[in-house]
Amino acid sequence: MRRSRANQRGKGSGRTRDSRRDRKDRARGSSRYHPANRQTSSPYQEDRIGLPPATGNYGRELHELLAGIGAPKPAPFKPDPFQMEALSALEFEDVLVTAPTGSGKTWIAREEIRRLLALDKRAWYTTPLKALTNSKYQEFGDEFGVERVGILTGDRKENSKAPLVVGTTEIYRNQLFNALRGGEQVQADLVVLDEAHFLADEERGHVWEEAIILTPPRIRLLLLSATVGNAGDFASWIQEVRSVRCGVVTRPGARPVPLRAAFLLPDKRLLPLLGENGKLNPEIARMSDREERPRRESYRRRLT
């Protein structure tokens, strides 16, 4: 009897020690209990990203929405015809490239910059956003070497005498004004205006307009955009104000990286924004109608 009680106490005390350790681990945020370390059999790991399990019709929709997303298999790079056409045209004229997002517009700029740097020439690459400027600075630094790339924005000024300077369009425009005041020349052989459609922006468009007008004709312009609809008219205006021929290079066909629009519901389900018929997903439409119905009824009561 005495031995049995001792064994029972031993077993009980072991469970007590284990439970206390578990409680302490949970309180300390032990990695054993961290949600990110829980195993899941779902191909999209709904537990880890907070989505409900993908089952039934929801599972089918989620599978179709996320199918094929990921890094493509490595393959030898082969330039598209429009990329080679743009590079050839840059040898003797300004070029406006209109191509969908993801089709390789930046490759054209990068290869022309590579050619110029090999000839000890200089280039500017401008963007409308500081975040995009920082991204391009990192990209070109990895490609050409950090010692050959500088950055100029309202927040950063590094290696401004480098043969390749990445900056916001406003900063480049200011460089043109400073050169005019000082009777100097802008040190560049090529200027890339990324997101050139910002010329139509109501508040900031004048910056692109001034940059194009004030850039000396000896400097080649390469303008990149995915959303210019009247490329011919745009190029004609550039040619008129600069007295330099401006060619248009367009990539035919749909965008190579299709867009996928989704809507995250309050219950954390991720649904395609559009149904199979191309219209708003019926479940999203019903939810929107439920949200709007009280407002519409309240508005009717006020009118009556």
Secondary structure, DSSP 8 states (H G I E B T S, - for coil): -HHHHHHHHHHHHHHHHHHHHHHHHHHHT-GGG-GGGS----TT-HHHHT-----HHHHHHHHHHHTT-S----------HHHHHHHHHTTTSEEEEE--TTSSHHHHHHHHHHHHHHTT--EEEEES-HHHHHHHHHHHHHHH-GGGEEEESSS-EE-TTSSEEEEEHHHHHHHHHHHHHHT-----SEEEETTGGGGG-TTTHHHHHHHHHHS-TTSEEEEEES--S-HHHHHHHHHHHHSS-EEEEE--SS-SS----EEE-TTS-EEESB-TTSSB-HHHHHHHHHHHHHHHHHHHHHH-
